Amino acid sequence: MKRLLLVIGSLLSVGAYAGDSNHIVGGSLGYGVQDFESKSGQETGGGDSFAIDAYYRYMFNENFGIETGIFRGTGGVVTALTGLFSEVDNISYKGVRGAFYGQLPLSESNHLYAKVGASANRLNYDVSRVFSSDVIKNVETSGSDFYGAVGWGVRFQSGIGINIEYQYVPIQELKVQNFNIGMSYRF
């Protein structure tokens, strides 16, 4: 019984040192713009975008790390309205990403950061006639592209962090630019 209490006490005390760990998990919600350009170079759609992002980061030291994550996005309210005047509608995307992470401390808890990497992604959209809801074809493509983000974050002594960031994510014919608000936990 004493050993069991000792093991449970040891496991519970690990959380007291959450700020010193190399492991961070987090997620964010974003809103931004998306521009769709056909392979012929004609811009045929776009509008606003909603996005969600979840990640795991391993920090090599206080300023540099590597991050892997998943992301997903779709058109917003404006996109639904402009879809009536466009040949491309119902745009959605999802993927996985890997990035190098670097931060510049501004104070003990504040920092600016950047992420640079690549994504493996899938893009899905409908092609229809202008002013028509009849879908001519549904297109689903996959590929790999650049992933980049810059932002500002603050981390509290409890290990919880909050951040705001700008993401630039080209996904084949779609270029997405989001402003995200997120939370993370260092454990």
C-alpha distance (Angstrom), angle and dihedral (degrees) to the residues before:
residue distance angle dihedral
M1 . . .
K2 3.82 . .
R3 3.81 90.4 .
L4 3.79 91.4 50.9
L5 3.82 91.0 51.8
L6 3.82 89.8 46.8
V7 3.84 91.6 52.5
I8 3.83 92.6 46.6
G9 3.81 91.3 47.3
S10 3.81 91.1 49.7
L11 3.79 92.1 50.8
L12 3.79 92.9 48.7
S13 3.80 93.2 48.8
V14 3.82 92.3 57.1
G15 3.82 89.1 78.8
A16 3.81 90.8 61.8
Y17 3.81 89.3 72.2
A18 3.84 96.6 45.6
G19 3.82 94.1 128.1
D20 3.82 93.6 60.4
S21 3.81 97.7 56.3
N22 3.79 127.0 107.2
H23 3.83 94.1 -140.3
I24 3.82 124.6 91.0
V25 3.81 130.4 174.3
G26 3.76 123.7 -173.4
G27 3.74 150.5 144.2
S28 3.77 142.3 -155.2
L29 3.78 144.0 -160.8
G30 3.77 120.5 -140.2
Y31 3.76 145.3 -171.6
G32 3.77 126.0 -165.4
V33 3.78 147.4 114.2
Q34 3.77 133.6 -59.7
D35 3.80 128.7 -162.6
F36 3.79 121.6 -163.0
E37 3.79 118.8 -156.4
S38 3.80 120.7 -175.8
K39 3.80 121.0 -132.6
S40 3.83 88.5 -101.8
G41 3.82 88.9 61.6
Q42 3.80 96.4 -107.8
E43 3.81 115.5 134.4
T44 3.81 103.2 -129.4
G45 3.78 106.1 165.5
G46 3.72 148.1 0.1
G47 3.74 140.6 128.5
D48 3.75 132.3 145.4
S49 3.78 127.5 -17.7
F50 3.81 139.3 -151.4
A51 3.81 117.0 -154.1
I52 3.79 140.5 -178.0
D53 3.79 125.6 -163.0
A54 3.84 132.9 -175.4
Y55 3.80 125.6 -177.0
Y56 3.80 150.5 171.7
R57 3.81 119.0 -144.4
Y58 3.78 129.3 -167.5
M59 3.82 113.8 -160.1
F60 3.82 116.0 -147.7
N61 3.81 89.4 -167.0
E62 3.81 137.1 -21.3
N63 3.82 93.8 -65.2
F64 3.81 110.1 28.8
G65 3.78 134.9 53.0
I66 3.77 147.2 141.7
E67 3.79 124.7 -111.1
T68 3.79 136.6 -162.5
G69 3.77 125.1 -173.3
I70 3.77 151.8 150.1
F71 3.79 126.8 -117.9
R72 3.77 139.0 -174.9
G73 3.78 135.5 -178.3
T74 3.76 146.0 170.3
G75 3.77 140.5 -179.2
G76 3.78 121.0 -74.0
V77 3.79 135.9 -142.4
V78 3.82 96.2 -66.7
T79 3.81 90.3 48.6
A80 3.80 90.1 54.9
L81 3.81 90.1 53.9
T82 3.81 96.4 44.0
G83 3.82 89.9 46.7
L84 3.81 87.3 80.7
F85 3.82 90.0 65.1
S86 3.80 97.1 41.5
E87 3.79 137.1 76.2
V88 3.82 91.3 -139.2
D89 3.79 119.9 64.2
N90 3.83 141.8 158.9
I91 3.80 93.9 37.2
S92 3.80 115.0 -174.7
Y93 3.78 134.0 162.6
K94 3.78 140.2 -174.7
G95 3.76 137.2 174.1
V96 3.76 152.7 137.2
R97 3.77 124.9 -97.7
G98 3.76 143.3 -167.6
A99 3.79 124.5 -160.8
F100 3.76 144.2 169.9
Y101 3.79 111.5 -119.4
G102 3.80 127.5 -151.5
Q103 3.78 130.8 173.5
L104 3.78 136.3 -166.6
P105 3.83 112.5 -150.4
L106 3.81 115.9 -132.3
S107 3.81 93.6 179.2
E108 3.79 136.7 -19.2
S109 3.82 92.2 -68.0
N110 3.86 105.3 16.6
H111 3.79 123.8 79.1
L112 3.79 143.9 162.3
Y113 3.79 115.7 -135.9
A114 3.80 144.8 -175.0
K115 3.80 133.4 -158.5
V116 3.80 123.2 -160.1
G117 3.78 123.8 178.9
A118 3.77 148.1 98.8
S119 3.78 137.5 -76.5
A120 3.79 134.7 -149.9
N121 3.77 104.4 -148.4
R122 3.78 148.5 170.7
L123 3.81 123.8 -141.5
N124 3.80 122.8 -162.0
Y125 3.82 127.5 -174.7
D126 3.80 143.0 149.2
V127 3.79 125.0 -120.9
S128 3.81 116.1 -149.2
R129 3.79 140.7 152.1
V130 3.80 119.4 -84.7
F131 3.85 111.8 -91.0
S132 3.81 90.4 12.9
S133 3.77 132.3 105.3
D134 3.82 92.3 -158.7
V135 3.79 109.7 113.8
I136 3.81 112.0 -136.1
K137 3.79 92.8 -171.4
N138 3.78 141.8 -16.4
V139 3.81 113.0 -130.8
E140 3.80 124.2 -158.3
T141 3.80 118.8 179.1
S142 3.77 134.4 169.7
G143 3.78 133.7 -158.8
S144 3.78 146.2 129.2
D145 3.78 127.1 -91.0
F146 3.80 146.0 163.4
Y147 3.81 120.9 -70.9
G148 3.81 122.9 -161.7
A149 3.79 138.0 166.5
V150 3.81 139.3 168.6
G151 3.77 126.4 -169.2
W152 3.77 154.2 139.3
G153 3.79 125.3 -104.5
V154 3.77 142.3 177.2
R155 3.81 125.8 -155.9
F156 3.81 122.5 -158.7
Q157 3.82 125.6 -148.0
S158 3.81 89.4 -105.3
G159 3.82 89.1 66.3
I160 3.81 94.1 -108.5
G161 3.80 116.3 127.6
I162 3.79 135.7 -174.1
N163 3.77 126.5 -159.1
I164 3.78 145.9 174.9
E165 3.78 120.0 -150.9
Y166 3.78 145.0 173.5
Q167 3.82 114.0 -133.0
Y168 3.80 126.3 -162.0
V169 3.80 110.0 -166.5
P170 3.81 119.2 168.7
I171 3.81 108.9 -164.7
Q172 3.80 109.1 -171.6
E173 3.85 104.9 -75.2
L174 3.82 92.2 -1.9
K175 3.80 124.6 82.1
V176 3.80 113.9 -162.8
Q177 3.81 125.1 -167.7
N178 3.80 114.8 -178.2
F179 3.78 137.8 175.0
N180 3.81 107.9 -144.9
I181 3.79 134.6 -166.4
G182 3.77 114.6 -157.1
M183 3.78 150.0 170.3
S184 3.78 130.9 -146.8
Y185 3.77 140.3 -179.6
R186 3.80 127.0 -144.1
F187 3.81 110.9 -148.8
